[in-house]
C-alpha cells in the first residue's frame, strides 16, 4: 500500500507538470530513489517523469551528474553547493525541464557536529535557471528522515513550478 501523503503529493506534482508540459528528473542520494518511486506510483507518470539518478557515492555524483571534485572535497556531498550541482547535472544529462536533488545524512551513523544525523540538503531547478537550495534538519530514525525528505522534495517541486520559487 503506497504512503497516501506522498502519493497525493506525487499526484499533485504530476498534474502540475503535465499542465505545463514539463518533464522532471531526480538526482537522489540519501533517499535512494524514493522520490522517483513516489512519482512512479502515479499512473501515467511517464507523461511527466523523464528519469532519475541515484548517486550514492562521490564517484557516481561526479560521473553521472558532473558534480565537481572540488565541490565535494571542500563542502562534501551533504551540502547546498553539491545539490545545486546535482540539479544542474540532472538537467544537463536528461530531457527534463525541472529537476530536484536530495543529499543528506539519514543515520543512524554518519553525522558530524556540523552535519548531524537528520541534515538533508535540497535543490530544485528549471532548465536555463539558477538552482535554488536549502538545508533542513529532520528528526527521527533513518526511515523517518528519508520519508520527510521525500515529502519536502515533492513540496519544493510544486512550489517551483506553480510559483516560480522554492
N, C-alpha and C positions, 0 to 999 in steps of 0.2 A: 504494500500500500504506500503510495507516494506521500511525502510530507505535504499536507494540504496548504500550509502557509507558503512554502517555497513553490509549490505547484501553481498557486494563484498568482504569485509574483511573476513566475516564468510566463504564465499565460498573458499577463499584462504587458510584459516586455515584448513578447511575440506580437501581440496586437499592435503595439506602438511602432515596432519596427516594420511590420507588414504594411501598416497605413502609410508609412513614409517611404516604402520600397527600399529599405535598408537591410543590409546583412551584418551579422555580428560575428566576431571572432573572440575567443577567450584565450588568455595566457595565465595558466594556473600553476602554483607551486604547492603551498600547504593544503589547498583544497583538493588536490589530486584528481581533478576532473569533475568535481561535484557540481560546479557551476554549469558545465556542459551537460552533465547528467540531468540536472533540474530542467534545463532548457529543452533537452531532447525527450523528456517525459511528455511534453505537449505535442499532441498530434498535429502534423503539418509543419513542424519546426524546420523542416528542410527548406521552407519558403523564406526563412529569415535567419537561420543559423548556418554560417559558412564553414567554420572549422574551429577546433580547439587545440591548443598546445598545452601539454602537461610537461613542465620543465622543472624538475625537482632539484637537479644539481646545477652547480655553476657551469659545468661543461655544456649541459643542454640549454641553459639560458643563453650562453654565448653562441653555440652552434645553430640553434633553432630560431632564436629571436634577435641575435646580434647585440645582446647586452654587452657593454664594454668591460673588458678585463679590469681596466682602471676603476670603473664604477663599482664593480664587485669587490675589488681589493680595498678601495677607500671607504665604501659605505656598507658593503655586504648585500646579500640578497634580500634581506628584510629591511628595505629602505625605500623611500619615495623615489630617489633617482633610479633605482633598479626597476621598480614597477613602471615608471614613466617610459623607460627604455623597452620594457616588455610590451607595453601597449604599442609603441612605435614599431617595434619588430613584428607584432601580430598584424598590424595594418599593412606593413610593407610586404609581408610574406603571405598575404591572403587576398581575397577579392572582397573583403568586408569593408564597410564604411564606418563601422563602430567597433570598438574593442574595449575589453576590460582586462585588468591584470590584478592578481592577488598573490602576495607572498608574505608569509608570517611564521611565527613560532607557536604551533598549536599545542606543544607539550607531549608528554609530561616533562620531558627534559629539553635542553637546548636553549633555555632562557639565560639571559645575562642581566646584570643590574641595569644596563642601558636599554635592553630589549627583553623584558621579562616574558615568560610564557603568557600568551594571550595577545601579544603585539602583532598586529596584522596591517600591512601596507596595501593600499589600493590605488589604482589609477584607471581612469576612463578617458577615452579619446575618440575623436572623429577624424576621419581621413583629412589630411591637409590642415589640421588644427593642432594646437599645443595640448598635450595631455594634462588633465587635472589629477592631483593626487592628494591623499590624506592617510593618516595613520590612526588606527583605532586600537583600543585595549579591551578585549573581551574576557569575561570571567567564565570559569567552568573547566570541565575536563576537555580532553582532546576533541571529542565529538562535538561538544557544545561550542567550542571555539570555532571549529570548522563550519558548523551549521550556521552560526551567527555571521560568519564571513561570507557564506554563500548568499544569505539574505541581504546583507549590506551591499554586496557586489551587484545583485539584481536591482535593488532600490536605486543605486547610483546610476545604472544604465537608464532606468526610467527617467530620473532627473535630467540626465544629459540629453536624451533625445526628445523629451517633452518640453523642457525649459531651456535647453542650451547651456546648462550649468550643472555642476555637481556640488 
